[in-house]
Amino acid sequence: RSRQTLLEDNSHLRRENLVLKGRLQQMASLQADNARLRSLLNSTALLRDDVLVAEVVGVAPDPVRHQLILDKGDDADVYPGQPLIDANGLMGQVVEVSQFHARVLLITDATHSVPVQVNRNGVRAVAEGTGSLDRLEIHHVAATTDIQEGDLLVTSGLGQRFPIGYPVATVTAIERDPGQAFARITARPTAALDRVRHVLLVFARDESEASG
């Protein structure tokens, strides 16, 4: 066989190899995506509330705001204020709904706050966004309060915006300064806010209906 033919064969094999590698990458991505979706769907078995699976189709263009765009809207009965979770915990709430899409404000947005309680002992506080995807600040906790690093914070149900009991964050640091009435507390969100693709919109039940 001529050198030219061998070169053409080599070029063809390289292209085929590149295509195969690309397909393998896509398969690996799909497998990981399927695993995440299974984890999300498995988590619904633990919920009392009705849920709807939605897909993240965009990120709000404003770099200061932590907002996502979902592929479900008024056509799926999505409503403003509706809670949003992933397999690990609370992500945020719907702030705007169009016919086929919804805009979600994440719990880490600097304008967002959510009433929480320490899962271990029921101590109440407020988790506020900092503008950083991996950090919340916990306010209204007295310096003498029994709260520890590693404590899980869950929704308290106060304010009736979020159903009670959804994981929100894990306490990562506590500073108690002498002379200060309140502790300075930071926590890391339990939800995968920066990499999740499929999420759950929660249709929260009325507590009296759920208990009846």
C-alpha positions as a printed Julia matrix, in Angstrom:
212×3 Matrix{Float64}:
   0.0    0.0    0.0
   1.25   3.46  -0.82
   2.39   5.93   1.8
  -0.47   8.23   0.8
  -3.03   5.47   1.42
  -1.53   4.73   4.82
  -1.66   8.42   5.72
  -5.32   8.61   4.66
  -6.11   5.46   6.67
  -4.33   6.91   9.68
  -6.25  10.18   9.38
  -9.53   8.28   9.06
  -8.77   6.18  12.14
  -7.87   9.29  14.12
 -11.21  10.86  13.22
 -13.06   7.67  14.16
 -11.16   7.49  17.43
 -12.05  11.11  18.21
 -15.73  10.44  17.49
 -15.69   7.33  19.7
 -14.03   9.23  22.54
 -16.66  11.95  22.19
 -19.43   9.38  22.38
 -17.84   7.75  25.42
 -17.74  11.13  27.14
 -21.41  11.66  26.35
 -22.26   8.18  27.64
 -20.37   8.87  30.87
 -22.22  12.16  31.2
 -25.58  10.49  30.57
 -24.8    7.75  33.11
 -23.93  10.36  35.73
 -27.04  12.35  34.82
 -29.2    9.24  35.15
 -27.65   8.47  38.53
 -28.42  12.0   39.75
 -31.99  11.73  38.46
 -32.46   8.36  40.2
 -31.21   9.92  43.43
 -33.64  12.8   42.98
 -36.59  10.5   42.29
 -35.67   8.2   45.18
 -35.81  11.19  47.51
 -39.47  11.75  46.59
 -40.4    8.54  48.38
 -39.53  10.26  51.66
 -41.7   13.32  51.04
 -45.22  13.95  52.26
 -45.65  16.74  49.72
 -46.46  16.37  46.04
 -43.57  17.23  43.73
 -42.9   17.97  40.06
 -39.58  17.23  38.36
 -38.22  20.21  36.44
 -35.04  20.83  34.48
 -32.72  23.8   34.84
 -32.55  25.38  31.39
 -30.79  28.62  32.17
 -29.07  30.89  34.65
 -30.19  34.47  35.12
 -27.79  36.8   33.27
 -27.33  39.11  36.27
 -24.08  37.93  37.94
 -25.04  39.48  41.27
 -28.3   37.58  41.59
 -28.47  33.83  42.2
 -31.35  32.81  39.95
 -32.17  29.83  37.72
 -34.65  29.32  34.89
 -36.74  26.13  34.89
 -38.6   24.42  32.03
 -41.91  24.36  33.92
 -44.31  27.24  34.28
 -47.94  28.22  34.53
 -48.85  25.3   32.24
 -47.68  22.93  35.02
 -49.39  24.92  37.82
 -46.1   26.34  39.09
 -46.72  29.38  41.3
 -44.71  32.26  42.79
 -43.31  31.4   46.21
 -43.21  27.66  45.43
 -40.31  25.86  47.17
 -37.59  24.19  45.12
 -35.42  21.29  46.33
 -32.91  18.79  45.0
 -32.05  15.36  46.39
 -30.05  16.98  49.21
 -32.12  19.88  50.42
 -33.75  23.27  49.87
 -32.58  25.28  46.86
 -34.85  28.3   46.9
 -38.26  29.45  45.73
 -40.04  30.5   42.55
 -40.21  34.29  42.12
 -41.64  34.64  38.62
 -43.77  32.4   36.39
 -44.49  32.57  32.66
 -46.49  30.1   30.6
 -43.69  27.59  30.1
 -40.88  28.71  32.41
 -40.23  29.79  35.98
 -37.51  31.93  37.54
 -36.12  30.72  40.86
 -34.3   32.68  43.55
 -31.67  30.54  45.3
 -31.24  30.55  49.07
 -27.72  31.96  48.64
 -28.94  35.14  46.91
 -28.09  38.13  49.1
 -31.78  39.13  49.25
 -33.05  35.72  50.35
 -33.76  34.5   53.88
 -35.39  31.36  55.24
 -36.53  30.49  58.8
 -34.62  27.44  60.04
 -34.14  25.36  63.15
 -31.35  23.15  64.44
 -32.41  19.6   63.66
 -30.79  18.31  66.85
 -32.68  20.46  69.34
 -35.17  22.73  67.56
 -33.33  26.02  68.19
 -34.72  28.59  65.73
 -32.79  31.01  63.56
 -32.81  32.68  60.14
 -30.5   31.63  57.29
 -29.64  34.5   54.97
 -27.93  34.44  51.59
 -24.48  35.99  51.23
 -24.08  36.09  47.46
 -21.73  33.1   47.69
 -23.02  29.71  46.51
 -21.29  27.84  49.33
 -22.13  30.04  52.3
 -25.13  31.22  54.33
 -25.1   33.41  57.41
 -27.22  32.39  60.38
 -28.78  35.26  62.3
 -30.71  35.8   65.54
 -28.81  33.15  67.53
 -27.76  34.22  71.03
 -24.12  33.64  71.91
 -25.18  31.26  74.71
 -27.37  29.12  72.43
 -26.68  25.39  72.06
 -25.54  25.26  68.43
 -22.45  23.44  67.19
 -20.34  23.05  64.07
 -21.77  20.18  62.06
 -25.36  20.82  63.16
 -27.92  20.32  60.41
 -30.3   23.23  59.86
 -33.76  22.44  58.46
 -36.74  24.58  57.5
 -38.76  25.5   60.58
 -42.06  26.11  58.8
 -42.37  29.59  60.34
 -43.64  32.23  57.93
 -45.47  29.51  56.0
 -43.25  29.97  52.95
 -41.45  26.64  53.26
 -42.78  23.34  54.62
 -41.14  22.18  57.84
 -38.25  19.73  57.91
 -36.35  20.22  54.63
 -32.52  20.27  55.01
 -31.08  23.72  54.35
 -27.45  23.85  55.48
 -24.77  22.47  57.77
 -23.1   24.77  60.31
 -19.45  25.26  59.37
 -18.21  27.98  61.76
 -19.28  29.72  64.96
 -17.7   32.84  66.48
 -18.69  33.97  69.96
 -17.14  37.34  70.79
 -17.13  38.52  74.42
 -19.57  41.35  74.87
 -21.58  40.43  71.76
 -25.15  39.24  72.36
 -25.32  37.16  69.19
 -22.99  34.57  67.7
 -21.6   34.9   64.16
 -22.48  31.68  62.37
 -21.88  30.47  58.83
 -23.24  27.37  57.14
 -22.86  25.47  53.88
 -26.02  24.7   51.86
 -26.83  20.99  51.59
 -28.25  21.34  48.05
 -25.95  21.21  45.01
 -26.77  24.77  43.96
 -24.0   25.16  41.39
 -24.27  21.88  39.48
 -27.75  20.41  39.7
 -29.7   19.85  36.47
 -32.94  18.22  37.62
 -34.87  19.65  40.57
 -38.15  19.17  42.39
 -40.87  21.78  42.69
 -42.79  21.16  45.91
 -46.56  21.48  46.11
 -46.74  21.82  49.86
 -49.72  20.34  51.64
 -51.68  22.28  54.18
 -50.48  21.07  57.59
 -54.03  20.59  58.87
 -54.85  18.55  55.78
 -51.66  16.5   56.12
 -52.36  15.73  59.77
 -55.99  14.92  59.12
